[in-house]
């Protein structure tokens, strides 16, 4: 989680935010959409129970998980992936794609562990995981095929930047015991940030 959080924070700071302001002609209105992304993520966390940053509480019940947290998690995944479809049309950049991949991989593992700990049957666990696996491609396909999303691409990207900023900082500060840093976590953050920087330089 610390690696994924550091990576998405780094690509947000090094690539997504500069790209947003370049595309908008340095229009500061996009800053409002970045804040909107942060607020949207806070609202989503009322439903997801913090699964997307590894902060799920084990005393939460199955009903809440199945009807609230999982649906909220799918919405989170779809929203994050909407700009990907537009980027396919523009034929540019893979950094957002890798940000989504590195972010969603640990979420899938956490979701599996939570569902298994609740004693759900294997078929039901696979069903939930399959829906989660399809949610990100569904968001990307919506961005690709629905023209309205293409027209507001820069604002979608700003919302995703806000989501990434909130999630990544939450992960970094909450992924260790008592919210304290340790050497392994520091090394992980440096490695993830270095990887993001190298990818930004290479893909540019």
N, C-alpha and C positions, 0 to 999 in steps of 0.2 A: 504494500500500500504506500509506503514511504517513497518507493521508486516511482510508482505511477503518479503520485501527487506531485513530486518534484519535476517529473518530465512534463506534465501538462501545464504546470506553472511556468516552466522555462519556455515552452513553445508559445505560451500566451504572451509572455513579456517580450520574447525575442522576435516573434513572427506575427502572431495574430493581431495584437494591438497596433503595431506599426502598419500592417496591411489595412486594417480598418480605417485608420486616419488617412492613409494615402488614398484609398478608394473614395472616401467621403470628402476629399479636398480639405482635410483638416477641419471639418465641421464638428464643433464640440457637442452638437446634439447627439451624436452617437454615444457620448458618455452617458447619456440618460438611459440608453438601451443596455449599456454594460451594467449599470445599476439595476435595471429591470431584470437582467439575467440573474444577478445576485439575489434579488427579492423573489424571483420565481423559484430558484433553488431552495430558498428558505421555506417557501410554501410547500414545495414538493416533499420536503423532508418531514412535514407533518404526516404524510402518507407513507413514505418509504422507510421511516424509522431510522434513517441514517445508513442504510445498507450500502449506498454508493460511496461512502467513505469509511466503511468498516466499523461503524459505531453502533451497530445493532445490539439491542439489549436482549439477553437470553430469556428474560421473563415475559417477553411479548408473546401473545398467544397465536395459535395457528390461524384463527379467523381473521385477525388483524393483518397477519402476514399475507394470507391468500387474497383477501379482498381489497386491502388498502395498500400495503407495502409493495406487493408485486406489480399491481397496476400502476402505481406511482413510479416505480422503477422503469417500467416499459415506456411511460410517457417521457421520463427523463432521458432515456436512451434515444427515443425518436427525435426529441427536440434537439439534442446534441448533434444528431446526424443529418439534419435538414440541409445545412450548408454544403455537405459532402456532394450531394447530387448536383448542386449548382457548379461546384468545382469540376465535376466530370464534364459538364458542358463547356466550361471555360478551358478545360484541359490544362489545369495548372495545379501544382502543389500537392504533396502527399502528407504534409506535416499534420494537418488536422486529422487525417485518416489514422496516422500512427498514434496521435494523441487519444483518439477514441479507442483504438485497439489496446493500448497500454492501460487505459482507464477501465475498460470493460472486462478485460481478462480477469483481474482479481475480483471484480464484482461477481462474475459468473461463479468463481470458486467459492466466494462467501455465500452466495445465494444457495449453492448446492449444499454447503455445510449446514446452513440454517434449516433448509427443508429436510435434510436427512436427520438433523437433531430433533425435529418435531415428530419424527416417526411416520412420515408420509410414505406411501407405497412408491416403489421404484418407477412405475409408469407415470404417476402423478408428478414426481420429481422431474422426470424427463420431459413431461409436457410443459411444466413451468420454464425449464431451461431452454427448451426449443422456442418457446414464445419470446424469451429474452434474447436468444440468438438471432431471431428474425426481426426484432424491433429496430435495431440499428439499420440494417438494409432497407427496412420499410421507410424509415425517415429519409434515407438517402434517395430512394426511388421517388418519394414524394417531392423532394427538392429538384429532382431531375425532370419529372414529367409535369409538374404544376407550374405554369408560367408566373403565377403570382409570387411564388417564393423566389424566383429569379430576379424579380423587380425589387425585392426588399432584401437581397442577399447581404448587403453590408450591415443591415440592422440585425439580421439573423446571426451573422458572425459576431456582432457585438454582444448579443444575448448569450451566445455560447461562451464568449470570452468571460462574461460575468459569472456564468455557471462554473467554468473551469477555475476561475480565481477563488470563488467561495469553496469549492470542493477541495482544491489542492491545498489551500492554507489550512483547512480543517483537518485534512489527512496529515499534513506535516506536524501540526501541533497536537493531534490527538492519537497518533499511531504508536505512541510509546507510553509506558506505565507512568502515571502521575503527570503526563504531559511534559516529561523531561527529555532533553536531548541526550544522546549517548554517542560514542565514537562510531559504532556501526551505522547508526542512522545518519550521522554527519557524512560519512563516506558514501552512503547510498545516495544522499541528496546531491553531493558533488558529482558522482558518476552519472546520475540521471540528467543533471543540468548540463554536464559536458557532452553527453550523447545528443541532447536536444540542440545544443549550440553547433555541434559538428554536422547534424542533419540540416539545420538551417543554412549553414555555409555551403554544404554540398548541393542541396536542392536549389539553391539560388544560383 
